[in-house]
Amino acid sequence: MELAPIALFVYNRPEHTRLTLEALSQNIFANESKLIVYCDGAKPNANKGMIESIKLAREIVKSKKWCKEVNIIEREQNFGLYKSITNGVSEILSNNNSVIVLEDDHVTGKGFVSFMNDALDKYKNAAEVACISGYIYPVKDTLPDTFFIKGADCWGWATWSRAWQIFNADAKQLLNEINISGCASDFNFFNTYPYTKMLEDKIEGRNNSWAILWYASAFLHNMLTLYPGKSLVQNIGNDGTGVHCTPTNMYDVKLSDDKLILQTIPFKENVSAKKVMAEYFKTLYPKRSIKYRIKTRIKKIIGYGN
């Protein structure tokens, strides 16, 4: 099995970066893997504290040989998360068949890299599969060891060059296709999570998310993401330090160190697992989920998109 390169995107959080790299270095296959670290540059109006944090994060990246091979790319200018990830992933996949992607706040269990590579190898020729996810939400019910959900995900993930080609940066086109096809409820996990609102905000410039475009692109191509039943990734960035996240512990999980054995499962969405995830989303947006159901019903009545 050829091991996929690991891309890590770093900015201005040295302690998060250290924890992410220390966890990665303990992974099965880390000592056989190539790590490519993209260090984003300072914004034009960055103050001394911000510049110092960026410098410290880079020093941590350089402080150890975290994997078998470590390549460091230090940006002189600020790309921002959207450009950093889309450019970096595209660059790596122009020379490799697959890639594993982490950000500087993704702490991984010891079996994460192994699971990613096993799944990348198993599904490399499966046109139905777009993405492998290492993170799964802290749901109440027990999930299968692995299962498929339509779309793509972003907290500790992997993909192939063949799948990344479907990435569509046009949020307006993606939203229009979702509305015309009448699949907004499904896209929003039975109207429990505001994914269409994220696309609307992207169009209006209220967010700069690459992840919503990746999810929508795969969803509209009826492609699947493979999830683990227990999370191999913990996002430690929901502590108020990140640019794109507000403080919350609602996404915290019990990190699994288990080595997952991949079973052969059908190439179709596990609706039961999706419903379990939707029940969890209701705890995040209890009032909004009701609002979305009402809004969707009204759109159906008035013939939205016709």
N, C-alpha and C positions, 0 to 999 in steps of 0.2 A: 504494500500500500504506500503510495506517494503522499507524504504529509503536506498539507496545505500551509502556505505562509500565513502568519498571524499579523494582522494590522492593528495597531493600537494608536488611538488619537488622543493627544495630550494637549493641555492648554496651561491653566494657571492654578492648579490645585495639587501642590506637591505631596501632601499627605495622602490624598486619595490615590495619586499616581503610585506612590510607594506601596500602598496596600494592594492595589491591583497587580503590580508587578511581582510582589512577593508571593501572592496567591498563584499567579500564572507560573512562576518558576517551580512551584511544587506539583504542577500537573504532570500526569503521565504523558510522555512524549515531549515535554517541554525541552528536555536536554537533547532532543533530536530535531527540533523545529527551528524555522527561521522566523524571527520577529522583526517587523518593520514598524518603527515608531515615527509618527508624524507629529511634530511639535509646532503648534500654531504660534504665529507671531503676535506682537502687541498691537492693539488698536492705536490709531493716530493720537487719540486723546488720553491714552493710558497714563495713570499717575505712577509715582515711584513705587508705591506698594504693589500695584499690579505688575509692573515690570520686574520687580524683585521676585514675585510669586512665579512668574513665567520662567525666570532664570533658575529658581530652586527646583522647579519641576524638571527642567532639562538636566540639571545636575544629578537628580535621582535616576533619571533614565540612563545616564552615563556611568553611574556608580558601580554597577555590577553587570556581569554577563548573564542576563536573565534567561536566555535560551541558548541553544547551540550557536546560533548566529544572530547578531543584533545589528540592524541597519537603522541609522537615525537620520531623519530628514527634518532640519530646522528651518521653518519658514521665517523669512525676514519681515513679511507683511502678515496682517491678520486675514486669514481666509474665512473665519467663521465656521461653525459646525457643519452647515449644509455643504459648503464648497469643499471643506476639508475631507469629509467622508466621501462625497460623490466623486471628487477628483482622485482621492487616494485609492478607493476601491476600483475605479475604472483603470487607473494606472497599473495596479497590481494584476488585474484580470486581463490586461493587454499582453501580459507575459506569462500568465499562469492559468490553469484550468479552474481553480477554485481559490477561495480566501476565507479566513476566519476573522471576524471583526469584533474588536472590543473598544470601549471608550475608557477614559481614565477613572471612572467610578464603577467599573464592573469587576467585582471580586468573584473569582470562580472557584468551584469545587475541584478536587483533584481529578475527577473524571471528565471535566469539560472538554479539553482538547482531544481526548480519546474518543468521546462521543461524537464530536464534530467531524473528526476524520473518518470514523467508521460510517457515519451517515452520508458524508460527502462521497465516499467510495461506493456505498451500497446504491445510492440514488443518482449517481453521476450521469446515467443515460436515461433517467426517468423524466421525460418532458413534462410530466404532471407536477413535479416538485420544483418550487422556486427557492426555498429557503429552509435552513435548519435553525431552530431557536434553542438556546440554552436556558432561557428564563421561562418560568411558568408562574402565574399569579398565585397568591396564597389562598386558594379556594378551600372550601370546607369539605367537599366530597373527595373521595379517593378517585384518582384518574388512572387510566391505563398506563403501562410502562412507557409507551410511545403512542402518539396519535397524530392525525392530520387535521388542520384547520385551514380553510381557504384564506389566502392572502400571504403576507410576509410580516416579519417582526424585526425588532431592532436592539434588544438588550442582550448582547452576547449572541451573535448569529453567524451564519456562514452561507455562502452561495457559490454558484458556478458562473463562468463567463457566459455560458449559453442562456442562463436565466437573467443575469444582470442586463442583458440586451433589451429586455422589455421595460426597463425603468423609464418612466415618462415624467418629465419635469413640468408638464403643462397641467397645473391643478384645475384650471377652468375646463379643459377638455375631459379630464377624469371625472369631475363632478357632473358634467353634462351627461356623460355616458351612464353614470350611476342613476341619475334622475330619469333619463329616458328609458332605461331598462327596467325601472321599477324595483331595483334591488337595494334601495337605501336601508330598509329595515334589516336585511341580512348583513349588509355592510356595517351597520351600527350594532351588530350583535343583538338582534331583536329589539332595537331602540333602547339599549341600556348603556351605550357608550357613544359620545358625540363625534364620531369620526367624520361625518359629513360637515359638521361645524368646523372641524379642523381644516378641511379643504376650503371651506368658505373663508376662514381666517387667513389661510395661505394666499388665496386670491386677492384679498383686501390688504395684504401686507401686515397682518397682525401677528403672524408667526413666520418663521423661516425654516419650517420642518422639512427635512428630506424623508423622514420615516413615514409620514402620511402618504407621500407620493409612492414610496416603495410598496406599502401595503395596498394602496388602491390599484397600482399597476398590476400586481400579482393577482389581486382579487378579480379584476376585470378580465384577466386571461384565464380565469378558473384554475389557477395554479395553487398549490398547497404548501404549507409549512409544516415540518415535522417538529413536534414538541415532546419534551420529556415529561413523564408524570410527576417527577420531583425536580425542583429547580436546581440547576447547576450554576446559576448566576445570582448574585445579590447585588442590586443597585444601591450603592452607598452614597449616591449623589443627591438624594432627596432630603438633604439636610439644610437647604437654604444657601449652599455655597455655589451652586450651579447657575448659569445664566438662564437656562431654559426650564428649570424645575422649581416648584414651590415646596416648602418644607412639609413633609408628610411621612408617616410610617405605614401607610396603608398598603404599600407595595413590598414591605419587608417579608422575607421568606426564611424558612429554615433551610440553609444551604446543604445540599446533598454532596457527599464525597463518593457516592457509589459509582461503580463502573457499570454503565447500562449495557445490556446485551440486546442488540437490535433483533426484533422479531419481524417476520414478514407480515405486513398488514395491507388491507386493500387501499388502492389509490382513490380514496374518497374522504370527504369531510366527516369527522366523527361528530354527529349532531348532538349526541348526549354530552360529550365533553364541551362542546360549544355552549350548551345550555348551562353547564356548571360554571363556565367562565362568565356567562351573562349574569348569573345570580350574584357572582362576586362584584361585577360592575355595578349592580344595583346598590350595593353598599357604598360605592364611591359617589354615585349620582342618583340618590333616591328620588328627588323631586324632578330632576332633569329627565329621567327615564320615562316618567309619566307624561311630561311635557312633549317628549319626542313621539310617544305613541299617539297622542292627540294630534300633534302637528302632522304626522304621517297620514293619519286617518283623514284629516281635512284635505290634504294634497290629493288623496285618492278620490275624494268626493268631487273636487273641483277640476280633476283631470290635469294635474301638474305636469308640465313638460309637453303637452299636446299643442 
